[in-house]
Amino acid sequence: MIITKLEGLDKGKVKVYIDWEYHFLLYNKDIKVYKLVENEIITEAVYDDILKNTVLRRGKQKAISILKFMDRSEQELKLKLKQADYTDSVISMILDYIKSYHYIDDTRYAQIYIRTKKESKSLRQIQMELMNKGIQKSIIEEAFTDEYETEDSAIMKAISKKCKDLSSLSKEDKMKLAASLYRKGFRSESIKKHLNDFEDNY
């Protein structure tokens, strides 16, 4: 294996290319410690040492640091690590380590997310947000079964923000309110339940 390029970046960072392919990010001090020089051979022993004792170690620390402040889905953590210039193969090893300690768990993430959002958002909104975070559909459906029994409380909260007394609303106002709820992602069946004399024409 030949070190074909050492690309210097800001803050003393260096991208290391081996056989013209990017492999990992190091610091200037690492380059000196491992005596890496462009167009020279890097032995498998040195490569493995760098990967295990420097790159992977820092990657694990980076992942734990990210999760320390906020729970993340697996896809979100992958993206953060990708932005930190870790390769897919290294990210895979980091995730294996993180998941072995249950630091990330998409099922748990979905359950907690639904639990904290269901009072203010519709099922459809929450479902789309979780899908955008890379949560599998089957996991979302299972989490909904456990955490999201009805949309009643979320609809009641949304209605109360717009109207204190439904009986005082005109038919036109109810139509506007229903349309607003529908745009937020609430199901028409649930809307009708709370606007019981609302006609099916929105």
N, C-alpha and C positions, 0 to 999 in steps of 0.2 A: 504494500500500500504506500502511495506517495502523497505527501502533503502538497497539493497543487496550488493552494491559495490560503493566505492568512489575511482576512479582510478586517481592517481596523474600523471600529465604530466609536461612538461617543462613550464617555465614562470608562475608558479603558477596556471596552469589550472587543472581542475578536471572534469573527466567524471562521471556523476551520473547515476547509474543503479538502476532501481526500479523494483522489482519482476523479477530480472535477465535480464531485457531489458534496453538498453541504451535509455535515455530520453533527456538529455541536457548537455551542457558544462558550467561550472561555474568557478569562481576563488576562491582561498582559502578564500579571504575576504567574499565572498558570503556564503561559507560553514559555516563560523563563525556567520554571520548575521542571517542566517536562522536556525542555530543550527542543521545542518544535521549530523547524526551519522549513521555509518553502523549498519545494523541489527535492526534499530529502525523504528517506523512508521513515515510516512510523511502524514499529513492530506491533504485532498482535498483543503482546504483553503490555506495552505502553498504552495501546488503544483501549484495552479492557480495563486497565487501571483508571484511565481518564473517565471512561464511561461509568464505571461502578462507583468509584470513590469521589468523583468530582461532579460530573454532570447529573447522574441519577440522584446522588445525595442532595444536591442543590434543588433538583426538580421536586423531590419529595417535600423539602422544606418550603418551597414556593407554593405548592399545592395546599399544604397545611395552613400556610399564612393566608392564602386566598379564602379558605373555608372558615378561618377563625372569625372573620367579621360578618360573614353571611353564608347561609346554606346555599349550595348550588346544585343544579342538575348536572348530570355527567357531561352533557353537551356544553354547558356553560363553562365548566372547568376545563374541558378540552380546548375551548376557544381561548381562554385566558392563558393556558400553557402554550398554545400555538403562537399567541401574540408575544410571548416571552422567548420565542425562537427555539422552542424544543421541537424536535422532529417527531413524526408520527410514531416511530418505533419506540422512542424514549417516552412519549406521552402514554403509550400503551402500557409500558412497564410501571410508570408512575401510577396510573389508574388501578392497575392490579394491586399495587401496594395499598393505595388509599381505600379501595373497596374491601380489602382483606380485614381492615380495621373498622369497616362500616362508617367511614368518614363521609362517604357519599352513598346515597341509596335513593334511586328515583321513585320508588314506591313510597318511602317515607316523605320524600320531598313533596310529592303530589298530594298526599294526605294532609300535610301541614299547610300547604298552599291553599287547598280547598277550604280547610277549617278556618283559615284567617280571612279568606276573601268572600265566603258564601253569604255573609250578612250584607254585603254591599254590591256584589256583582252577580250577574246571571250565570246560569250553568254554561251557556254558550260562550260567554266572555271568558270564563275561567278555562274552559276546554281549549279554546283557541290560544290563550296565553301559555298553557302548559305544552301544547303542541309546538308552539314557537320556541319553547325552551328545550325541545328535543325529547320530550317524554313520550314513550310509546303509547299508542292508542289503547292497548289492552291494559296497561298500567293505569291510565287515566280512568278508564271505565271501572276498574276494580276499586280505585280510590273514591270515585263518586258513590259507588255502592256503599262504601264504609262511612263516608263523611257527608254526603249531600243528599239528604232524604227528599226535600222539597225546595221549591223556589219561594215559598210563601213569605218567609221572613225577609228575604232580599227585596221582593216586590213591595211589601208593606213599608219597608224603610225608604225605598225609592219614591213611593207615592206620598209618604208623609213629608218628604222634602219639598214636594211641589204643591201639596194640598192638605189642609188640616181637616176638611169636612167634605167627603165625596158627595154627600147628598145636596150640597149647595152648587155643584157643578152642572152646567147645562150639557145637553147632549153633544154640542160642538166641542166644549171643553174636554169632555170625556174622550172624544175621538182624538183630540190633540194629545191628551195624556197617554192614551193607549198606544198611539203611534210612537210617542217618545219612549215608552217602555219596550216596545217591539224593537226599536232601533238599538236599544241597549242590549238586546239579545234575549230577552225573556220570551218564553213560548206563548203563543196566542191563547192556548188553553188556560194557562196560569193567569194571564191578563184578564180574560173573561171572568174567571172565578172571583177576582177582586173588583171588577167593574161589572157586577152581575146583570145590570140592565143595559149594558153596552151592546149595540147591535153588531153583527158580524159583517162589517163593511170597511174595516181599516186595512 
